[in-house]
Amino acid sequence: MRKLIIGSAKGAKISKNIYGHFSEHLGRCIYEGIFVGEDSAIPNVNGMRSDVVNALQAIKIPVLRWPGGCFADEYHWMDGIGPKELRKKIINTHWGGVEEDNSFGTHEFMELCRQIGCAPFVSGNVGSGTVREMSEWVEYMTYDGVSPMADLRRANGQEEPWKVPFFGVGNESWGCGGNMCAEYYASTYKHYQTYVREYGDNKIAKIACGANIDDYHWTEVLMKNCHSRTEHTNGANFRMDCLSLHYYTSPGGPKERGSAESFTEEKYFHTLSDALRMDELIREHSVIMDRYDPEKRVGLAVDEWGTWFDVKEGTNPGFLYQQNTMRDALVAGVTLNIFNTYCDRVRMANLAQVVNVLQAVILTDGEKMLLTPTYHVFDFYKGHQDAELLNSDIEAIDIKCGAYTIPDLQVSASRDANGAILATIVNLSPDTAQDISCEIGSDVVKSVSVRVLTGKIDAFNDFDAPDRLIPKTLNGVTTDGGKINFRIPECSVVELLIRNS
């Protein structure tokens, strides 16, 4: 019998934005996955697929990042406004070399966010764009007075300004966003962010491009040069509200990632070992951030994360379409638990990507749609949003396969405003279930509900069997005073919901 202890509050709140998502003009994410157009036979509202929107509403996604990714730094926003038939057609040079007709632009993205009920996170073009272009985009979206850009927005059918709470000043500026060094980007960030102005009561969190994986020099330079803030009466304020971090679980790198759906047990261990590295990365980047910002004013935004395997055979290599197995679900579970643990610094995260790309929560095929195992993990974890982080500890042992060692169990716990306790538990063992005795420090447990997602490590949902992996009620749960006993299956993610009143 393994012990799980859930204790007192840690004094930190889990931002709902940790459960954010990412949508890029890449493959079939936007077109076909989200946007089908008003004339499509697929049920839609203003061109947005109703089945996809309803599914995203159900997991309460708080924030959606757009238009990229690498695409953001070649995206010129004026190409995507006005009558669709007059919008400029371009080639998506980053992703597949396909035509981009810009039929999904600023107005369509804001409509998508309105339907889902999430906040927009807009990534600005630093790599190939100008300061003026970025400044005018912010003005177009958020200014409520008389100005050329506000008037243009109104002429295009949107009378009231939108709220844009998050704005990224460039993306992967160390790579596809400009191949800049840290010192050059720090100066560029200072320049560009000056013109990301706040109009009316719209408050914008400015997000600077942060490190790729373990580039600690980048974090050092950005924090040294950009962590302080200045306020000016003329509105030319300087600040960095968040610093991003990108890390993909991609075992073996580009040449040895392997199949998303056919892999050995050792590759499974390799993948989970890589996913657990997120703990080290956040911890080490936070050490640097803490030196310059001990009050933790600047948040860490892990605005691209997830698994990255070889594309599904027979699909466009530039579309990054892959299947989604129980292995992906476990990567999602351990990663979200890690984000919760560091919620005093991690203020946002965005899974890559929401539909049909990489570790998608939804896959589509024409009019058909399915929910992936990763989707169900986000459903289990949505109760952590804006909840109070609790101390939690689970008795775990190291398990090994080949060169890779991982803990068999991992947990995160929180308490919501109504006093309900949510513990999310992952059993990484591919073949061994565990009996768990949970202590919550209270003599009374009024009600307990436990759901589980489990299956073979390479099991997945497809369009012939979309419900092969779905949440189920875990049977055999017993309570004894302040203890809860249950058995967690092998290769599983568990949602344990406890109410004491």
C-alpha positions in Angstrom: 0.0 0.0 0.0 1.5 3.3 -1.1 0.8 6.5 0.9 -0.5 9.7 -0.6 -0.6 12.6 1.8 -2.4 15.8 1.0 -1.6 18.6 3.4 -1.9 22.3 3.9 -1.9 25.2 1.4 1.5 26.2 0.0 0.5 29.8 -0.3 0.4 29.9 -4.1 -2.4 30.0 -6.6 -2.5 27.9 -9.8 -3.2 30.3 -12.6 -5.9 29.1 -14.9 -3.7 30.2 -17.8 -1.4 27.2 -17.1 -4.1 25.3 -18.9 -3.8 27.3 -22.1 -3.5 26.1 -25.7 -1.8 27.1 -29.0 -3.2 27.5 -32.5 -0.9 28.2 -35.4 -1.4 28.4 -39.2 0.2 25.0 -39.5 -1.2 22.0 -41.3 -4.8 21.4 -40.5 -4.9 23.2 -37.2 -6.7 26.4 -38.3 -8.2 25.4 -41.7 -10.3 22.2 -41.4 -9.5 21.8 -37.7 -11.1 25.0 -36.4 -12.3 27.1 -39.3 -14.4 25.6 -42.1 -16.1 28.7 -43.4 -19.7 29.8 -43.2 -20.7 27.9 -46.3 -19.4 24.5 -45.1 -21.7 21.5 -44.7 -20.0 20.9 -41.4 -22.1 22.5 -38.6 -20.5 25.9 -37.8 -21.2 29.3 -36.3 -19.6 32.1 -38.3 -17.2 29.5 -39.9 -16.0 27.9 -36.6 -16.6 24.2 -36.3 -19.3 23.8 -33.6 -18.1 20.3 -32.5 -14.6 21.6 -31.9 -15.8 24.8 -30.1 -18.1 22.8 -27.9 -15.3 20.4 -27.0 -12.9 23.2 -26.1 -15.6 24.9 -24.0 -16.1 21.7 -22.0 -12.4 21.7 -20.8 -12.6 25.4 -20.0 -9.5 26.4 -22.0 -8.6 29.8 -20.5 -6.3 31.3 -23.2 -5.5 30.6 -26.8 -2.2 31.7 -28.5 -2.2 32.7 -32.2 -1.1 33.0 -35.1 2.2 31.2 -34.2 4.8 29.9 -33.7 7.2 30.5 -36.6 4.3 31.6 -38.7 3.8 34.7 -36.5 7.1 36.2 -37.6 6.1 36.2 -41.2 2.5 37.1 -40.6 1.4 40.6 -41.6 -1.9 41.3 -40.0 -3.3 43.6 -42.6 -3.3 40.6 -45.1 -6.0 39.1 -42.9 -8.6 41.8 -42.6 -11.3 43.1 -44.8 -13.4 41.2 -47.4 -12.1 37.7 -47.8 -12.1 37.8 -51.5 -9.7 40.7 -51.4 -7.2 39.3 -48.9 -3.7 38.6 -50.0 -2.7 35.0 -50.8 0.7 34.0 -49.7 2.8 30.8 -49.4 3.3 29.4 -45.9 7.1 28.9 -46.2 7.5 27.5 -42.7 4.9 24.8 -42.9 4.4 22.7 -46.0 4.8 25.4 -48.7 1.0 25.5 -49.1 -1.1 28.5 -50.0 -2.4 30.7 -47.2 -5.4 32.7 -48.3 -5.7 34.6 -45.0 -9.4 33.9 -44.7 -8.8 33.3 -41.0 -7.4 36.6 -39.6 -7.8 38.9 -36.6 -11.6 39.2 -36.7 -12.0 35.4 -37.1 -9.6 34.7 -34.2 -11.4 37.0 -31.9 -14.7 35.4 -32.9 -13.2 32.0 -32.1 -12.1 33.2 -28.7 -15.6 34.7 -28.1 -17.3 31.4 -28.9 -14.9 29.4 -26.7 -15.0 31.9 -23.9 -11.2 32.2 -23.7 -8.7 35.0 -23.6 -6.8 35.9 -26.8 -3.0 35.7 -26.7 -1.6 37.4 -29.8 1.9 36.9 -31.0 3.4 39.9 -32.8 5.8 39.9 -35.8 9.3 41.0 -34.8 11.2 38.8 -37.2 10.0 40.3 -40.5 7.6 43.1 -39.2 8.1 46.7 -38.2 7.5 48.6 -35.0 4.8 50.6 -36.8 3.0 47.4 -37.9 2.9 46.0 -34.4 1.9 49.3 -32.9 -1.0 49.7 -35.4 -2.2 46.1 -34.8 -2.6 46.8 -31.1 -4.3 50.1 -31.9 -6.6 48.3 -34.4 -7.6 45.7 -31.9 -7.9 47.7 -28.7 -8.4 51.5 -29.3 -11.9 52.8 -28.7 -11.4 56.4 -29.9 -11.1 58.0 -33.3 -7.9 57.0 -35.1 -7.0 55.5 -38.5 -6.7 52.0 -37.2 -9.8 52.1 -35.0 -11.8 53.6 -37.9 -10.5 50.8 -40.1 -11.6 48.2 -37.6 -15.1 49.7 -37.5 -15.2 49.8 -41.3 -14.5 46.0 -41.2 -17.5 45.4 -39.0 -16.2 45.5 -35.4 -17.5 48.6 -33.7 -16.2 47.9 -30.2 -12.6 47.3 -29.5 -11.6 43.8 -28.3 -9.8 43.0 -25.0 -6.3 41.6 -25.7 -4.8 40.7 -22.3 -1.7 38.9 -23.7 0.7 40.0 -26.4 3.9 38.2 -27.4 6.7 40.4 -28.7 8.2 38.0 -31.2 8.5 34.2 -31.2 11.6 32.0 -31.0 13.7 35.0 -31.9 16.8 32.8 -31.3 15.7 30.7 -34.3 12.9 31.0 -36.9 11.9 34.4 -35.5 15.1 36.1 -36.6 18.2 34.1 -35.5 19.0 36.8 -33.0 21.5 36.6 -30.1 20.2 37.2 -26.6 21.8 40.7 -26.4 20.3 41.8 -29.7 16.8 40.5 -28.9 16.9 42.2 -25.4 17.4 45.6 -27.1 14.8 44.7 -29.8 12.3 43.8 -27.1 12.8 47.1 -25.4 12.2 48.9 -28.6 9.1 47.0 -29.8 7.3 46.7 -26.5 7.4 50.5 -26.1 4.7 50.7 -28.8 2.5 47.9 -27.5 0.4 50.5 -25.9 -2.6 50.1 -23.5 -5.7 51.9 -24.7 -8.7 52.6 -22.4 -9.1 50.0 -19.8 -7.4 47.2 -21.8 -4.4 45.9 -19.8 -1.8 43.9 -21.8 0.7 41.5 -20.3 3.8 41.8 -22.5 5.5 38.5 -23.1 9.1 38.4 -24.1 10.6 35.6 -26.2 12.5 33.4 -23.7 14.9 30.5 -24.0 14.9 27.4 -26.1 15.1 24.5 -23.6 18.3 25.0 -21.5 19.7 28.2 -22.9 20.3 29.7 -19.5 22.4 32.5 -21.0 19.3 33.8 -22.8 17.4 33.9 -19.6 20.3 35.7 -17.8 20.6 38.4 -20.5 16.8 39.0 -20.7 16.4 39.2 -17.0 19.5 41.4 -16.5 18.4 43.9 -19.2 14.6 43.7 -19.2 13.3 42.7 -15.7 13.0 46.3 -14.4 10.0 48.5 -15.3 9.5 52.2 -15.8 6.2 54.1 -15.8 5.9 57.3 -17.8 3.0 59.8 -17.8 3.0 59.9 -21.6 2.3 56.1 -21.8 5.8 55.1 -23.0 6.1 52.5 -20.3 8.6 49.7 -20.2 8.1 46.3 -18.7 8.3 42.6 -19.2 5.4 40.8 -17.6 6.4 37.3 -18.7 9.4 35.5 -20.2 8.6 32.5 -22.4 10.2 29.0 -22.5 9.8 26.4 -25.2 10.4 22.7 -24.6 9.2 19.8 -26.6 9.3 16.2 -25.5 11.0 14.8 -28.5 13.0 11.7 -27.5 16.1 11.3 -29.6 15.7 14.6 -31.4 14.7 15.2 -35.0 16.5 12.1 -36.4 15.3 9.6 -33.8 11.9 10.8 -32.5 10.2 7.7 -33.8 6.6 6.9 -34.4 3.8 8.4 -32.3 1.9 5.2 -32.2 4.4 2.3 -32.6 7.2 2.2 -30.1 9.1 0.0 -27.7 8.9 0.0 -23.9 12.3 1.6 -23.8 11.2 4.4 -26.1 8.2 4.9 -23.7 10.6 5.3 -20.8 12.8 7.6 -22.8 9.8 9.8 -23.6 8.6 10.0 -20.0 12.2 10.7 -18.8 12.4 13.6 -21.3 9.0 14.9 -20.2 10.0 14.9 -16.5 13.0 17.1 -17.5 10.5 20.0 -17.5 11.0 20.1 -13.7 14.7 20.7 -14.0 14.2 23.4 -16.7 11.7 25.4 -14.8 13.8 25.1 -11.6 17.0 26.2 -13.2 15.5 29.1 -15.2 13.7 30.2 -12.0 17.0 30.3 -10.1 18.2 32.9 -12.6 14.9 34.8 -12.6 14.9 34.8 -8.8 18.2 36.6 -8.7 16.8 39.6 -10.6 13.2 39.3 -9.5 12.9 37.8 -6.0 9.3 39.1 -5.8 8.4 37.0 -8.8 6.8 39.9 -10.6 7.9 38.4 -14.0 6.1 35.2 -14.8 7.4 32.2 -16.8 5.2 31.4 -19.8 5.8 27.9 -21.2 3.9 28.9 -24.3 5.0 25.9 -26.4 5.2 22.4 -24.9 4.1 18.9 -25.8 5.3 15.8 -27.6 6.9 15.9 -31.1 7.2 12.6 -32.9 7.5 11.6 -36.6 4.5 12.7 -38.7 1.9 10.0 -39.5 3.0 8.0 -42.5 1.4 9.3 -45.7 0.8 12.9 -44.4 2.6 16.1 -45.4 5.8 16.3 -43.4 5.2 20.0 -42.9 1.8 19.5 -41.3 3.2 17.8 -38.1 0.1 15.5 -37.8 0.6 12.7 -35.3 -1.5 10.2 -33.4 -2.0 10.6 -29.6 -1.6 7.6 -27.3 -1.7 6.9 -23.6 2.0 7.8 -23.7 1.0 11.3 -24.7 -1.7 11.4 -21.9 1.0 10.6 -19.3 3.3 13.3 -20.7 0.5 15.7 -20.3 -0.3 14.6 -16.8 3.2 14.8 -15.4 3.9 18.1 -17.2 0.7 19.8 -15.8 1.6 18.5 -12.4 5.0 20.1 -12.7 3.5 23.4 -13.8 1.2 23.3 -10.7 4.2 22.7 -8.5 6.0 25.8 -9.8 2.8 28.0 -10.0 4.5 30.8 -8.0 6.6 31.4 -11.2 4.8 29.6 -14.0 1.9 31.9 -14.9 0.9 30.5 -18.3 1.5 27.5 -20.5 0.2 26.6 -24.0 0.0 23.0 -25.3 1.1 22.6 -28.9 -1.3 22.4 -30.6 -5.0 22.4 -30.1 -6.2 20.5 -33.3 -4.5 18.2 -35.7 -0.9 19.3 -35.0 1.6 17.6 -32.6 0.0 16.7 -29.2 -3.4 17.8 -30.2 -6.4 17.5 -27.9 -8.7 17.1 -30.9 -8.3 15.4 -34.3 -10.6 15.9 -37.3 -11.2 14.1 -40.6 -13.7 16.0 -42.7 -16.9 16.1 -40.7 -15.6 13.6 -38.2 -14.0 14.6 -34.9 -12.5 12.7 -32.0 -11.1 13.5 -28.6 -7.6 12.3 -27.9 -6.3 10.9 -24.6 -4.6 14.2 -23.9 -8.0 16.0 -24.1 -9.3 13.8 -21.3 -6.3 14.7 -19.1 -7.1 18.4 -19.5 -10.7 17.5 -18.6 -9.4 15.8 -15.4 -7.2 18.8 -14.5 -9.5 21.7 -15.2 -10.5 21.8 -11.5 -6.9 23.1 -10.8 -7.6 26.3 -12.6 -7.3 29.3 -10.2 -7.2 26.9 -7.2 -5.0 27.0 -4.2 -1.9 24.7 -4.4 -1.7 22.2 -1.6 1.3 20.3 -0.3 1.1 16.8 -1.6 3.4 13.8 -1.5 3.1 10.3 -2.9 5.3 7.3 -2.1 7.0 6.5 -5.3 9.8 4.2 -6.4 12.1 4.4 -9.4 11.5 2.0 -12.3 13.9 1.4 -15.1 14.0 0.2 -18.7 17.3 0.2 -20.6 19.1 3.5 -20.0 16.1 5.3 -18.6 14.8 5.6 -15.0 11.6 7.3 -14.0 9.4 7.5 -10.8 6.4 5.2 -11.0 4.0 7.7 -9.3 3.5 11.5 -9.4 0.8 13.8 -7.9 -0.4 17.4 -7.7 -3.2 18.7 -5.4 -5.2 21.8 -5.0 -8.3 23.2 -3.2 -10.9 25.4 -5.0 -12.9 28.3 -3.6 -15.6 25.9 -2.4 -13.2 23.8 -0.4 -13.2 20.8 -2.8 -9.8 19.1 -3.1 -8.6 17.8 -6.4 -5.6 15.4 -6.7 -4.3 14.4 -10.1 -2.2 11.2 -10.0 -0.2 9.6 -12.7 1.0 6.0 -12.7 3.9 5.8 -15.2 4.4 2.1 -14.7 3.5 0.3 -18.0 2.5 -3.0 -16.2 2.0 -2.5 -12.4 -1.0 -1.2 -10.6 -0.7 0.2 -7.1 -2.9 0.3 -4.0 -3.0 3.8 -2.6 -4.0 5.0 0.9 -4.7 8.8 0.8 -4.6 10.9 3.9 -6.1 14.4 3.8 -5.6 15.6 7.3 -9.3 15.6 8.1 -11.5 13.2 10.0 -14.4 13.7 7.6 -14.7 12.9 3.9 -18.2 13.7 2.8 -17.9 12.5 -0.8 -15.2 11.1 -3.1 -15.4 10.6 -6.8 -12.5 9.0 -8.8 -12.2 8.9 -12.6 -9.4 7.1 -14.5 -8.0 7.1 -18.0 -6.0 3.9 -18.6 -4.9 1.6 -21.4 -1.8 0.1 -23.0 1.0 2.5 -23.5 0.4 2.6 -27.3 -3.4 2.6 -27.3 -5.1 5.5 -29.1 -8.4 6.7 -30.4 -9.0 6.7 -34.1 -11.9 7.4 -36.4 -12.9 3.8 -36.4 -12.8 3.6 -32.6 -13.1 7.1 -31.2 -14.0 5.9 -27.7 -11.3 3.3 -27.2 -9.8 5.5 -24.5 -12.3 7.4 -22.4 -12.6 8.4 -18.7 -14.3 5.8 -16.5 -15.3 5.7 -12.9 -12.8 3.9 -10.7 -14.5 1.2 -8.7 -13.5 -0.1 -5.3 -12.9 3.2 -3.6 -13.4 3.1 0.2 -13.2 5.7 2.9 -12.2 5.3 6.6 -12.3 8.5 8.5 -9.8 10.8 6.9 -8.4 8.0 4.7 -9.3 7.1 1.1 -8.2 3.8 -0.3 -8.2 2.8 -4.0 -6.2 1.0 -6.6 -4.6 3.0 -9.4 -4.2 0.9 -12.6 -0.9 0.7 -14.5 -0.4 3.3 -17.2 -3.1 5.7 -16.0 -4.1 9.2 -15.1 -6.5 9.6 -12.1 -8.7 12.4 -11.0 -9.5 12.2 -7.3 -12.1 14.7 -6.2 -12.7 15.1 -2.4 -15.4 17.1 -0.7 -15.6 17.6 3.0 -18.7 19.8 3.2 
